[in-house]
Amino acid sequence: VIHREVTDLFSSVAWQLVMLGHGVSKQQQHHLVDTLTAEQREELLSNLRLLIDKTASALPKHVAFLASL
């Protein structure tokens, strides 16, 4: 879990993607995960998938982006 303030430039998801992109990965799950039910965890992951899919679908295809350079 990433603590974030309302005034932060990047969202929690953005920070997670930055860390993953730099090869930083977790060694174990955060203890707060154990406080969630399986349904709550699935809902959080489902919402994350939807957000990533929505963001990615709004971006140009790789070939189109390269052609625009």
PDB file of N, CA, C, O and CB in Angstrom:
ATOM      1  N   VAL A   1       0.854  -1.168   0.000  1.00  0.00           N
ATOM      2  CA  VAL A   1       0.000   0.000   0.000  1.00  0.00           C
ATOM      3  C   VAL A   1       0.899   1.229   0.000  1.00  0.00           C
ATOM      4  O   VAL A   1       1.874   1.307   0.748  1.00  0.00           O
ATOM      5  CB  VAL A   1      -0.971  -0.001   1.224  1.00  0.00           C
ATOM      6  N   ILE A   2       0.562   2.158  -0.828  1.00  0.00           N
ATOM      7  CA  ILE A   2       1.340   3.389  -0.941  1.00  0.00           C
ATOM      8  C   ILE A   2       0.543   4.520  -0.305  1.00  0.00           C
ATOM      9  O   ILE A   2      -0.582   4.803  -0.716  1.00  0.00           O
ATOM     10  CB  ILE A   2       1.680   3.714  -2.434  1.00  0.00           C
ATOM     11  N   HIS A   3       1.133   5.169   0.706  1.00  0.00           N
ATOM     12  CA  HIS A   3       0.471   6.317   1.330  1.00  0.00           C
ATOM     13  C   HIS A   3       0.570   7.498   0.384  1.00  0.00           C
ATOM     14  O   HIS A   3       1.626   7.765  -0.188  1.00  0.00           O
ATOM     15  CB  HIS A   3       1.104   6.660   2.717  1.00  0.00           C
ATOM     16  N   ARG A   4      -0.527   8.195   0.228  1.00  0.00           N
ATOM     17  CA  ARG A   4      -0.510   9.317  -0.697  1.00  0.00           C
ATOM     18  C   ARG A   4      -1.372  10.433  -0.166  1.00  0.00           C
ATOM     19  O   ARG A   4      -2.374  10.191   0.506  1.00  0.00           O
ATOM     20  CB  ARG A   4      -0.984   8.892  -2.085  1.00  0.00           C
ATOM     21  N   GLU A   5      -0.985  11.653  -0.465  1.00  0.00           N
ATOM     22  CA  GLU A   5      -1.723  12.852  -0.080  1.00  0.00           C
ATOM     23  C   GLU A   5      -2.559  13.316  -1.268  1.00  0.00           C
ATOM     24  O   GLU A   5      -2.259  12.981  -2.414  1.00  0.00           O
ATOM     25  CB  GLU A   5      -0.756  13.981   0.396  1.00  0.00           C
ATOM     26  N   VAL A   6      -3.594  14.077  -0.997  1.00  0.00           N
ATOM     27  CA  VAL A   6      -4.473  14.587  -2.053  1.00  0.00           C
ATOM     28  C   VAL A   6      -3.690  15.431  -3.056  1.00  0.00           C
ATOM     29  O   VAL A   6      -4.026  15.458  -4.240  1.00  0.00           O
ATOM     30  CB  VAL A   6      -5.617  15.418  -1.446  1.00  0.00           C
ATOM     31  N   THR A   7      -2.662  16.109  -2.596  1.00  0.00           N
ATOM     32  CA  THR A   7      -1.890  17.004  -3.462  1.00  0.00           C
ATOM     33  C   THR A   7      -0.780  16.298  -4.233  1.00  0.00           C
ATOM     34  O   THR A   7      -0.055  16.941  -4.992  1.00  0.00           O
ATOM     35  CB  THR A   7      -1.293  18.108  -2.639  1.00  0.00           C
ATOM     36  N   ASP A   8      -0.634  14.981  -4.050  1.00  0.00           N
ATOM     37  CA  ASP A   8       0.419  14.248  -4.757  1.00  0.00           C
ATOM     38  C   ASP A   8       0.209  14.311  -6.262  1.00  0.00           C
ATOM     39  O   ASP A   8      -0.922  14.318  -6.750  1.00  0.00           O
ATOM     40  CB  ASP A   8       0.462  12.787  -4.294  1.00  0.00           C
ATOM     41  N   LEU A   9       1.317  14.358  -6.983  1.00  0.00           N
ATOM     42  CA  LEU A   9       1.277  14.442  -8.436  1.00  0.00           C
ATOM     43  C   LEU A   9       0.800  13.136  -9.065  1.00  0.00           C
ATOM     44  O   LEU A   9       0.035  13.158 -10.030  1.00  0.00           O
ATOM     45  CB  LEU A   9       2.648  14.806  -8.975  1.00  0.00           C
ATOM     46  N   PHE A  10       1.245  12.001  -8.528  1.00  0.00           N
ATOM     47  CA  PHE A  10       0.919  10.703  -9.115  1.00  0.00           C
ATOM     48  C   PHE A  10      -0.059   9.928  -8.245  1.00  0.00           C
ATOM     49  O   PHE A  10      -0.065  10.075  -7.023  1.00  0.00           O
ATOM     50  CB  PHE A  10       2.186   9.885  -9.326  1.00  0.00           C
ATOM     51  N   SER A  11      -0.884   9.105  -8.876  1.00  0.00           N
ATOM     52  CA  SER A  11      -1.806   8.239  -8.144  1.00  0.00           C
ATOM     53  C   SER A  11      -1.056   7.027  -7.605  1.00  0.00           C
ATOM     54  O   SER A  11       0.093   6.786  -7.976  1.00  0.00           O
ATOM     55  CB  SER A  11      -2.981   7.793  -9.049  1.00  0.00           C
ATOM     56  N   SER A  12      -1.706   6.269  -6.735  1.00  0.00           N
ATOM     57  CA  SER A  12      -1.102   5.043  -6.200  1.00  0.00           C
ATOM     58  C   SER A  12      -0.775   4.071  -7.318  1.00  0.00           C
ATOM     59  O   SER A  12       0.285   3.446  -7.310  1.00  0.00           O
ATOM     60  CB  SER A  12      -2.037   4.377  -5.184  1.00  0.00           C
ATOM     61  N   VAL A  13      -1.677   3.940  -8.276  1.00  0.00           N
ATOM     62  CA  VAL A  13      -1.449   3.028  -9.401  1.00  0.00           C
ATOM     63  C   VAL A  13      -0.218   3.464 -10.187  1.00  0.00           C
ATOM     64  O   VAL A  13       0.599   2.630 -10.575  1.00  0.00           O
ATOM     65  CB  VAL A  13      -2.686   2.977 -10.326  1.00  0.00           C
ATOM     66  N   ALA A  14      -0.084   4.773 -10.422  1.00  0.00           N
ATOM     67  CA  ALA A  14       1.073   5.271 -11.173  1.00  0.00           C
ATOM     68  C   ALA A  14       2.372   4.947 -10.442  1.00  0.00           C
ATOM     69  O   ALA A  14       3.349   4.533 -11.066  1.00  0.00           O
ATOM     70  CB  ALA A  14       0.957   6.790 -11.399  1.00  0.00           C
ATOM     71  N   TRP A  15       2.387   5.131  -9.129  1.00  0.00           N
ATOM     72  CA  TRP A  15       3.597   4.810  -8.367  1.00  0.00           C
ATOM     73  C   TRP A  15       3.901   3.321  -8.437  1.00  0.00           C
ATOM     74  O   TRP A  15       5.061   2.930  -8.567  1.00  0.00           O
ATOM     75  CB  TRP A  15       3.446   5.249  -6.902  1.00  0.00           C
ATOM     76  N   GLN A  16       2.878   2.494  -8.353  1.00  0.00           N
ATOM     77  CA  GLN A  16       3.090   1.046  -8.439  1.00  0.00           C
ATOM     78  C   GLN A  16       3.690   0.677  -9.790  1.00  0.00           C
ATOM     79  O   GLN A  16       4.605  -0.145  -9.859  1.00  0.00           O
ATOM     80  CB  GLN A  16       1.765   0.287  -8.218  1.00  0.00           C
ATOM     81  N   LEU A  17       3.185   1.274 -10.855  1.00  0.00           N
ATOM     82  CA  LEU A  17       3.701   0.979 -12.188  1.00  0.00           C
ATOM     83  C   LEU A  17       5.134   1.477 -12.353  1.00  0.00           C
ATOM     84  O   LEU A  17       5.949   0.824 -13.005  1.00  0.00           O
ATOM     85  CB  LEU A  17       2.805   1.604 -13.252  1.00  0.00           C
ATOM     86  N   VAL A  18       5.442   2.629 -11.766  1.00  0.00           N
ATOM     87  CA  VAL A  18       6.820   3.134 -11.811  1.00  0.00           C
ATOM     88  C   VAL A  18       7.755   2.152 -11.110  1.00  0.00           C
ATOM     89  O   VAL A  18       8.813   1.808 -11.637  1.00  0.00           O
ATOM     90  CB  VAL A  18       6.917   4.539 -11.151  1.00  0.00           C
ATOM     91  N   MET A  19       7.359   1.706  -9.926  1.00  0.00           N
ATOM     92  CA  MET A  19       8.210   0.774  -9.178  1.00  0.00           C
ATOM     93  C   MET A  19       8.379  -0.545  -9.924  1.00  0.00           C
ATOM     94  O   MET A  19       9.482  -1.090  -9.983  1.00  0.00           O
ATOM     95  CB  MET A  19       7.623   0.515  -7.787  1.00  0.00           C
ATOM     96  N   LEU A  20       7.293  -1.059 -10.491  1.00  0.00           N
ATOM     97  CA  LEU A  20       7.396  -2.301 -11.265  1.00  0.00           C
ATOM     98  C   LEU A  20       8.302  -2.108 -12.470  1.00  0.00           C
ATOM     99  O   LEU A  20       9.097  -2.988 -12.800  1.00  0.00           O
ATOM    100  CB  LEU A  20       6.005  -2.774 -11.721  1.00  0.00           C
ATOM    101  N   GLY A  21       8.186  -0.964 -13.123  1.00  0.00           N
ATOM    102  CA  GLY A  21       9.023  -0.671 -14.279  1.00  0.00           C
ATOM    103  C   GLY A  21      10.504  -0.601 -13.939  1.00  0.00           C
ATOM    104  O   GLY A  21      11.359  -0.859 -14.786  1.00  0.00           O
ATOM    105  N   HIS A  22      10.798  -0.252 -12.697  1.00  0.00           N
ATOM    106  CA  HIS A  22      12.190  -0.189 -12.244  1.00  0.00           C
ATOM    107  C   HIS A  22      12.640  -1.482 -11.583  1.00  0.00           C
ATOM    108  O   HIS A  22      13.726  -1.549 -11.007  1.00  0.00           O
ATOM    109  CB  HIS A  22      12.372   0.964 -11.277  1.00  0.00           C
ATOM    110  N   GLY A  23      11.806  -2.505 -11.667  1.00  0.00           N
ATOM    111  CA  GLY A  23      12.190  -3.803 -11.116  1.00  0.00           C
ATOM    112  C   GLY A  23      12.006  -3.934  -9.617  1.00  0.00           C
ATOM    113  O   GLY A  23      12.491  -4.892  -9.015  1.00  0.00           O
ATOM    114  N   VAL A  24      11.310  -2.983  -9.006  1.00  0.00           N
ATOM    115  CA  VAL A  24      11.050  -3.063  -7.568  1.00  0.00           C
ATOM    116  C   VAL A  24       9.775  -3.870  -7.373  1.00  0.00           C
ATOM    117  O   VAL A  24       8.709  -3.493  -7.858  1.00  0.00           O
ATOM    118  CB  VAL A  24      10.924  -1.633  -6.920  1.00  0.00           C
ATOM    119  N   SER A  25       9.894  -4.977  -6.663  1.00  0.00           N
ATOM    120  CA  SER A  25       8.708  -5.801  -6.418  1.00  0.00           C
ATOM    121  C   SER A  25       8.643  -6.168  -4.947  1.00  0.00           C
ATOM    122  O   SER A  25       9.642  -6.118  -4.230  1.00  0.00           O
ATOM    123  CB  SER A  25       8.722  -7.078  -7.298  1.00  0.00           C
ATOM    124  N   LYS A  26       7.472  -6.531  -4.522  1.00  0.00           N
ATOM    125  CA  LYS A  26       7.269  -6.869  -3.114  1.00  0.00           C
ATOM    126  C   LYS A  26       7.825  -8.256  -2.813  1.00  0.00           C
ATOM    127  O   LYS A  26       7.875  -9.124  -3.684  1.00  0.00           O
ATOM    128  CB  LYS A  26       5.775  -6.803  -2.750  1.00  0.00           C
ATOM    129  N   GLN A  27       8.232  -8.443  -1.592  1.00  0.00           N
ATOM    130  CA  GLN A  27       8.720  -9.744  -1.153  1.00  0.00           C
ATOM    131  C   GLN A  27       7.615 -10.528  -0.461  1.00  0.00           C
ATOM    132  O   GLN A  27       7.662 -11.756  -0.398  1.00  0.00           O
ATOM    133  CB  GLN A  27       9.918  -9.578  -0.216  1.00  0.00           C
ATOM    134  N   GLN A  28       6.625  -9.817   0.054  1.00  0.00           N
ATOM    135  CA  GLN A  28       5.481 -10.455   0.702  1.00  0.00           C
ATOM    136  C   GLN A  28       4.316  -9.482   0.640  1.00  0.00           C
ATOM    137  O   GLN A  28       4.503  -8.294   0.380  1.00  0.00           O
ATOM    138  CB  GLN A  28       5.806 -10.863   2.185  1.00  0.00           C
ATOM    139  N   GLN A  29       3.116  -9.990   0.880  1.00  0.00           N
ATOM    140  CA  GLN A  29       1.965  -9.096   0.810  1.00  0.00           C
ATOM    141  C   GLN A  29       1.896  -8.221   2.055  1.00  0.00           C
ATOM    142  O   GLN A  29       2.394  -8.587   3.120  1.00  0.00           O
ATOM    143  CB  GLN A  29       0.666  -9.900   0.649  1.00  0.00           C
ATOM    144  N   HIS A  30       1.272  -7.063   1.902  1.00  0.00           N
ATOM    145  CA  HIS A  30       1.097  -6.140   3.015  1.00  0.00           C
ATOM    146  C   HIS A  30       0.128  -6.758   4.015  1.00  0.00           C
ATOM    147  O   HIS A  30      -0.823  -7.437   3.629  1.00  0.00           O
ATOM    148  CB  HIS A  30       0.584  -4.755   2.523  1.00  0.00           C
ATOM    149  N   HIS A  31       0.369  -6.521   5.285  1.00  0.00           N
ATOM    150  CA  HIS A  31      -0.481  -7.125   6.317  1.00  0.00           C
ATOM    151  C   HIS A  31      -1.935  -6.664   6.239  1.00  0.00           C
ATOM    152  O   HIS A  31      -2.823  -7.373   6.711  1.00  0.00           O
ATOM    153  CB  HIS A  31       0.073  -6.803   7.686  1.00  0.00           C
ATOM    154  N   LEU A  32      -2.200  -5.499   5.657  1.00  0.00           N
ATOM    155  CA  LEU A  32      -3.583  -5.036   5.530  1.00  0.00           C
ATOM    156  C   LEU A  32      -4.395  -5.897   4.565  1.00  0.00           C
ATOM    157  O   LEU A  32      -5.622  -5.941   4.648  1.00  0.00           O
ATOM    158  CB  LEU A  32      -3.605  -3.589   5.066  1.00  0.00           C
ATOM    159  N   VAL A  33      -3.708  -6.579   3.652  1.00  0.00           N
ATOM    160  CA  VAL A  33      -4.406  -7.464   2.713  1.00  0.00           C
ATOM    161  C   VAL A  33      -5.156  -8.549   3.478  1.00  0.00           C
ATOM    162  O   VAL A  33      -6.235  -8.980   3.070  1.00  0.00           O
ATOM    163  CB  VAL A  33      -3.409  -8.102   1.713  1.00  0.00           C
ATOM    164  N   ASP A  34      -4.575  -8.979   4.582  1.00  0.00           N
ATOM    165  CA  ASP A  34      -5.206 -10.027   5.380  1.00  0.00           C
ATOM    166  C   ASP A  34      -6.491  -9.568   6.052  1.00  0.00           C
ATOM    167  O   ASP A  34      -7.267 -10.396   6.530  1.00  0.00           O
ATOM    168  CB  ASP A  34      -4.246 -10.520   6.423  1.00  0.00           C
ATOM    169  N   THR A  35      -6.728  -8.257   6.095  1.00  0.00           N
ATOM    170  CA  THR A  35      -7.958  -7.752   6.705  1.00  0.00           C
ATOM    171  C   THR A  35      -9.116  -7.731   5.715  1.00  0.00           C
ATOM    172  O   THR A  35     -10.261  -7.506   6.107  1.00  0.00           O
ATOM    173  CB  THR A  35      -7.732  -6.355   7.263  1.00  0.00           C
ATOM    174  N   LEU A  36      -8.832  -7.962   4.439  1.00  0.00           N
ATOM    175  CA  LEU A  36      -9.866  -7.950   3.404  1.00  0.00           C
ATOM    176  C   LEU A  36     -10.379  -9.358   3.145  1.00  0.00           C
ATOM    177  O   LEU A  36      -9.646 -10.339   3.274  1.00  0.00           O
ATOM    178  CB  LEU A  36      -9.325  -7.336   2.104  1.00  0.00           C
ATOM    179  N   THR A  37     -11.634  -9.435   2.783  1.00  0.00           N
ATOM    180  CA  THR A  37     -12.180 -10.726   2.370  1.00  0.00           C
ATOM    181  C   THR A  37     -11.705 -11.021   0.952  1.00  0.00           C
ATOM    182  O   THR A  37     -11.208 -10.137   0.254  1.00  0.00           O
ATOM    183  CB  THR A  37     -13.743 -10.734   2.451  1.00  0.00           C
ATOM    184  N   ALA A  38     -11.862 -12.260   0.542  1.00  0.00           N
ATOM    185  CA  ALA A  38     -11.494 -12.636  -0.826  1.00  0.00           C
ATOM    186  C   ALA A  38     -12.287 -11.807  -1.831  1.00  0.00           C
ATOM    187  O   ALA A  38     -11.761 -11.410  -2.871  1.00  0.00           O
ATOM    188  CB  ALA A  38     -11.738 -14.146  -1.064  1.00  0.00           C
ATOM    189  N   GLU A  39     -13.550 -11.549  -1.516  1.00  0.00           N
ATOM    190  CA  GLU A  39     -14.393 -10.757  -2.420  1.00  0.00           C
ATOM    191  C   GLU A  39     -13.880  -9.318  -2.524  1.00  0.00           C
ATOM    192  O   GLU A  39     -13.872  -8.741  -3.611  1.00  0.00           O
ATOM    193  CB  GLU A  39     -15.860 -10.764  -1.934  1.00  0.00           C
ATOM    194  N   GLN A  40     -13.457  -8.742  -1.411  1.00  0.00           N
ATOM    195  CA  GLN A  40     -12.927  -7.377  -1.431  1.00  0.00           C
ATOM    196  C   GLN A  40     -11.623  -7.304  -2.220  1.00  0.00           C
ATOM    197  O   GLN A  40     -11.401  -6.361  -2.979  1.00  0.00           O
ATOM    198  CB  GLN A  40     -12.705  -6.870  -0.001  1.00  0.00           C
ATOM    199  N   ARG A  41     -10.776  -8.292  -2.037  1.00  0.00           N
ATOM    200  CA  ARG A  41      -9.519  -8.318  -2.802  1.00  0.00           C
ATOM    201  C   ARG A  41      -9.803  -8.441  -4.292  1.00  0.00           C
ATOM    202  O   ARG A  41      -9.186  -7.754  -5.106  1.00  0.00           O
ATOM    203  CB  ARG A  41      -8.619  -9.483  -2.337  1.00  0.00           C
ATOM    204  N   GLU A  42     -10.739  -9.317  -4.647  1.00  0.00           N
ATOM    205  CA  GLU A  42     -11.078  -9.490  -6.060  1.00  0.00           C
ATOM    206  C   GLU A  42     -11.668  -8.207  -6.640  1.00  0.00           C
ATOM    207  O   GLU A  42     -11.380  -7.856  -7.784  1.00  0.00           O
ATOM    208  CB  GLU A  42     -12.067 -10.654  -6.235  1.00  0.00           C
ATOM    209  N   GLU A  43     -12.489  -7.507  -5.864  1.00  0.00           N
ATOM    210  CA  GLU A  43     -13.068  -6.247  -6.337  1.00  0.00           C
ATOM    211  C   GLU A  43     -11.976  -5.198  -6.565  1.00  0.00           C
ATOM    212  O   GLU A  43     -11.997  -4.487  -7.570  1.00  0.00           O
ATOM    213  CB  GLU A  43     -14.108  -5.721  -5.327  1.00  0.00           C
ATOM    214  N   LEU A  44     -11.029  -5.103  -5.638  1.00  0.00           N
ATOM    215  CA  LEU A  44      -9.927  -4.156  -5.807  1.00  0.00           C
ATOM    216  C   LEU A  44      -9.112  -4.471  -7.055  1.00  0.00           C
ATOM    217  O   LEU A  44      -8.783  -3.572  -7.829  1.00  0.00           O
ATOM    218  CB  LEU A  44      -9.022  -4.169  -4.577  1.00  0.00           C
ATOM    219  N   LEU A  45      -8.788  -5.741  -7.248  1.00  0.00           N
ATOM    220  CA  LEU A  45      -8.007  -6.128  -8.427  1.00  0.00           C
ATOM    221  C   LEU A  45      -8.803  -5.933  -9.711  1.00  0.00           C
ATOM    222  O   LEU A  45      -8.251  -5.530 -10.736  1.00  0.00           O
ATOM    223  CB  LEU A  45      -7.558  -7.584  -8.312  1.00  0.00           C
ATOM    224  N   SER A  46     -10.087  -6.216  -9.654  1.00  0.00           N
ATOM    225  CA  SER A  46     -10.942  -6.022 -10.825  1.00  0.00           C
ATOM    226  C   SER A  46     -10.995  -4.541 -11.206  1.00  0.00           C
ATOM    227  O   SER A  46     -10.902  -4.194 -12.383  1.00  0.00           O
ATOM    228  CB  SER A  46     -12.367  -6.559 -10.552  1.00  0.00           C
ATOM    229  N   ASN A  47     -11.143  -3.675 -10.207  1.00  0.00           N
ATOM    230  CA  ASN A  47     -11.158  -2.233 -10.471  1.00  0.00           C
ATOM    231  C   ASN A  47      -9.825  -1.761 -11.034  1.00  0.00           C
ATOM    232  O   ASN A  47      -9.789  -0.896 -11.909  1.00  0.00           O
ATOM    233  CB  ASN A  47     -11.487  -1.458  -9.192  1.00  0.00           C
ATOM    234  N   LEU A  48      -8.736  -2.323 -10.537  1.00  0.00           N
ATOM    235  CA  LEU A  48      -7.415  -1.976 -11.055  1.00  0.00           C
ATOM    236  C   LEU A  48      -7.282  -2.403 -12.511  1.00  0.00           C
ATOM    237  O   LEU A  48      -6.773  -1.651 -13.342  1.00  0.00           O
ATOM    238  CB  LEU A  48      -6.312  -2.629 -10.206  1.00  0.00           C
ATOM    239  N   ARG A  49      -7.746  -3.621 -12.820  1.00  0.00           N
ATOM    240  CA  ARG A  49      -7.716  -4.096 -14.214  1.00  0.00           C
ATOM    241  C   ARG A  49      -8.515  -3.169 -15.120  1.00  0.00           C
ATOM    242  O   ARG A  49      -8.060  -2.812 -16.207  1.00  0.00           O
ATOM    243  CB  ARG A  49      -8.271  -5.531 -14.311  1.00  0.00           C
ATOM    244  N   LEU A  50      -9.711  -2.778 -14.671  1.00  0.00           N
ATOM    245  CA  LEU A  50     -10.558  -1.887 -15.470  1.00  0.00           C
ATOM    246  C   LEU A  50      -9.878  -0.540 -15.704  1.00  0.00           C
ATOM    247  O   LEU A  50      -9.926  -0.002 -16.810  1.00  0.00           O
ATOM    248  CB  LEU A  50     -11.912  -1.678 -14.781  1.00  0.00           C
ATOM    249  N   LEU A  51      -9.252  -0.001 -14.673  1.00  0.00           N
ATOM    250  CA  LEU A  51      -8.563   1.279 -14.804  1.00  0.00           C
ATOM    251  C   LEU A  51      -7.406   1.186 -15.791  1.00  0.00           C
ATOM    252  O   LEU A  51      -7.227   2.068 -16.631  1.00  0.00           O
ATOM    253  CB  LEU A  51      -8.054   1.749 -13.443  1.00  0.00           C
ATOM    254  N   ILE A  52      -6.626   0.125 -15.689  1.00  0.00           N
ATOM    255  CA  ILE A  52      -5.500  -0.057 -16.608  1.00  0.00           C
ATOM    256  C   ILE A  52      -6.005  -0.261 -18.032  1.00  0.00           C
ATOM    257  O   ILE A  52      -5.460   0.324 -18.969  1.00  0.00           O
ATOM    258  CB  ILE A  52      -4.630  -1.255 -16.172  1.00  0.00           C
ATOM    259  N   ASP A  53      -7.041  -1.085 -18.207  1.00  0.00           N
ATOM    260  CA  ASP A  53      -7.605  -1.314 -19.542  1.00  0.00           C
ATOM    261  C   ASP A  53      -8.151  -0.020 -20.144  1.00  0.00           C
ATOM    262  O   ASP A  53      -7.933   0.261 -21.323  1.00  0.00           O
ATOM    263  CB  ASP A  53      -8.719  -2.370 -19.478  1.00  0.00           C
ATOM    264  N   LYS A  54      -8.861   0.768 -19.331  1.00  0.00           N
ATOM    265  CA  LYS A  54      -9.433   2.031 -19.815  1.00  0.00           C
ATOM    266  C   LYS A  54      -8.322   2.995 -20.228  1.00  0.00           C
ATOM    267  O   LYS A  54      -8.407   3.646 -21.269  1.00  0.00           O
ATOM    268  CB  LYS A  54     -10.327   2.678 -18.728  1.00  0.00           C
ATOM    269  N   THR A  55      -7.296   3.077 -19.413  1.00  0.00           N
ATOM    270  CA  THR A  55      -6.176   3.967 -19.716  1.00  0.00           C
ATOM    271  C   THR A  55      -5.448   3.514 -20.976  1.00  0.00           C
ATOM    272  O   THR A  55      -5.154   4.323 -21.856  1.00  0.00           O
ATOM    273  CB  THR A  55      -5.201   4.025 -18.534  1.00  0.00           C
ATOM    274  N   ALA A  56      -5.160   2.221 -21.057  1.00  0.00           N
ATOM    275  CA  ALA A  56      -4.431   1.691 -22.215  1.00  0.00           C
ATOM    276  C   ALA A  56      -5.235   1.840 -23.501  1.00  0.00           C
ATOM    277  O   ALA A  56      -4.666   2.130 -24.553  1.00  0.00           O
ATOM    278  CB  ALA A  56      -4.081   0.221 -21.993  1.00  0.00           C
ATOM    279  N   SER A  57      -6.544   1.647 -23.430  1.00  0.00           N
ATOM    280  CA  SER A  57      -7.360   1.737 -24.646  1.00  0.00           C
ATOM    281  C   SER A  57      -7.458   3.171 -25.156  1.00  0.00           C
ATOM    282  O   SER A  57      -7.745   3.392 -26.333  1.00  0.00           O
ATOM    283  CB  SER A  57      -8.760   1.186 -24.384  1.00  0.00           C
ATOM    284  N   ALA A  58      -7.223   4.144 -24.281  1.00  0.00           N
ATOM    285  CA  ALA A  58      -7.267   5.548 -24.699  1.00  0.00           C
ATOM    286  C   ALA A  58      -5.967   5.984 -25.373  1.00  0.00           C
ATOM    287  O   ALA A  58      -5.919   7.036 -26.010  1.00  0.00           O
ATOM    288  CB  ALA A  58      -7.549   6.444 -23.497  1.00  0.00           C
ATOM    289  N   LEU A  59      -4.928   5.189 -25.237  1.00  0.00           N
ATOM    290  CA  LEU A  59      -3.638   5.528 -25.828  1.00  0.00           C
ATOM    291  C   LEU A  59      -3.584   5.089 -27.287  1.00  0.00           C
ATOM    292  O   LEU A  59      -4.272   4.145 -27.677  1.00  0.00           O
ATOM    293  CB  LEU A  59      -2.495   4.881 -25.033  1.00  0.00           C
ATOM    294  N   PRO A  60      -2.774   5.765 -28.091  1.00  0.00           N
ATOM    295  CA  PRO A  60      -2.640   5.332 -29.487  1.00  0.00           C
ATOM    296  C   PRO A  60      -1.901   3.997 -29.561  1.00  0.00           C
ATOM    297  O   PRO A  60      -1.111   3.661 -28.679  1.00  0.00           O
ATOM    298  CB  PRO A  60      -1.896   6.404 -30.321  1.00  0.00           C
ATOM    299  N   LYS A  61      -2.165   3.255 -30.609  1.00  0.00           N
ATOM    300  CA  LYS A  61      -1.424   2.011 -30.845  1.00  0.00           C
ATOM    301  C   LYS A  61       0.041   2.366 -31.068  1.00  0.00           C
ATOM    302  O   LYS A  61       0.358   3.477 -31.492  1.00  0.00           O
ATOM    303  CB  LYS A  61      -2.007   1.218 -32.072  1.00  0.00           C
ATOM    304  N   HIS A  62       0.916   1.436 -30.788  1.00  0.00           N
ATOM    305  CA  HIS A  62       2.354   1.683 -30.873  1.00  0.00           C
ATOM    306  C   HIS A  62       2.761   2.178 -32.265  1.00  0.00           C
ATOM    307  O   HIS A  62       3.518   3.140 -32.386  1.00  0.00           O
ATOM    308  CB  HIS A  62       3.126   0.408 -30.525  1.00  0.00           C
ATOM    309  N   VAL A  63       2.264   1.527 -33.297  1.00  0.00           N
ATOM    310  CA  VAL A  63       2.606   1.910 -34.675  1.00  0.00           C
ATOM    311  C   VAL A  63       2.125   3.330 -34.963  1.00  0.00           C
ATOM    312  O   VAL A  63       2.840   4.116 -35.585  1.00  0.00           O
ATOM    313  CB  VAL A  63       1.983   0.918 -35.692  1.00  0.00           C
ATOM    314  N   ALA A  64       0.918   3.655 -34.513  1.00  0.00           N
ATOM    315  CA  ALA A  64       0.381   4.997 -34.741  1.00  0.00           C
ATOM    316  C   ALA A  64       1.206   6.046 -33.996  1.00  0.00           C
ATOM    317  O   ALA A  64       1.460   7.133 -34.516  1.00  0.00           O
ATOM    318  CB  ALA A  64      -1.093   5.069 -34.298  1.00  0.00           C
ATOM    319  N   PHE A  65       1.619   5.711 -32.785  1.00  0.00           N
ATOM    320  CA  PHE A  65       2.446   6.648 -32.030  1.00  0.00           C
ATOM    321  C   PHE A  65       3.777   6.890 -32.730  1.00  0.00           C
ATOM    322  O   PHE A  65       4.212   8.033 -32.872  1.00  0.00           O
ATOM    323  CB  PHE A  65       2.685   6.126 -30.612  1.00  0.00           C
ATOM    324  N   LEU A  66       4.416   5.820 -33.164  1.00  0.00           N
ATOM    325  CA  LEU A  66       5.697   5.965 -33.858  1.00  0.00           C
ATOM    326  C   LEU A  66       5.543   6.766 -35.145  1.00  0.00           C
ATOM    327  O   LEU A  66       6.417   7.559 -35.495  1.00  0.00           O
ATOM    328  CB  LEU A  66       6.293   4.592 -34.167  1.00  0.00           C
ATOM    329  N   ALA A  67       4.436   6.560 -35.847  1.00  0.00           N
ATOM    330  CA  ALA A  67       4.199   7.296 -37.086  1.00  0.00           C
ATOM    331  C   ALA A  67       4.002   8.787 -36.823  1.00  0.00           C
ATOM    332  O   ALA A  67       4.252   9.614 -37.699  1.00  0.00           O
ATOM    333  CB  ALA A  67       2.981   6.729 -37.812  1.00  0.00           C
ATOM    334  N   SER A  68       3.559   9.123 -35.625  1.00  0.00           N
ATOM    335  CA  SER A  68       3.314  10.531 -35.305  1.00  0.00           C
ATOM    336  C   SER A  68       4.587  11.282 -34.934  1.00  0.00           C
ATOM    337  O   SER A  68       4.566  12.506 -34.798  1.00  0.00           O
ATOM    338  CB  SER A  68       2.323  10.634 -34.172  1.00  0.00           C
ATOM    339  N   LEU A  69       5.684  10.568 -34.770  1.00  0.00           N
ATOM    340  CA  LEU A  69       6.943  11.225 -34.366  1.00  0.00           C
ATOM    341  C   LEU A  69       7.607  11.942 -35.519  1.00  0.00           C
ATOM    342  O   LEU A  69       8.668  12.541 -35.345  1.00  0.00           O
ATOM    343  CB  LEU A  69       7.910  10.209 -33.784  1.00  0.00           C
TER     344      LEU A  69
END
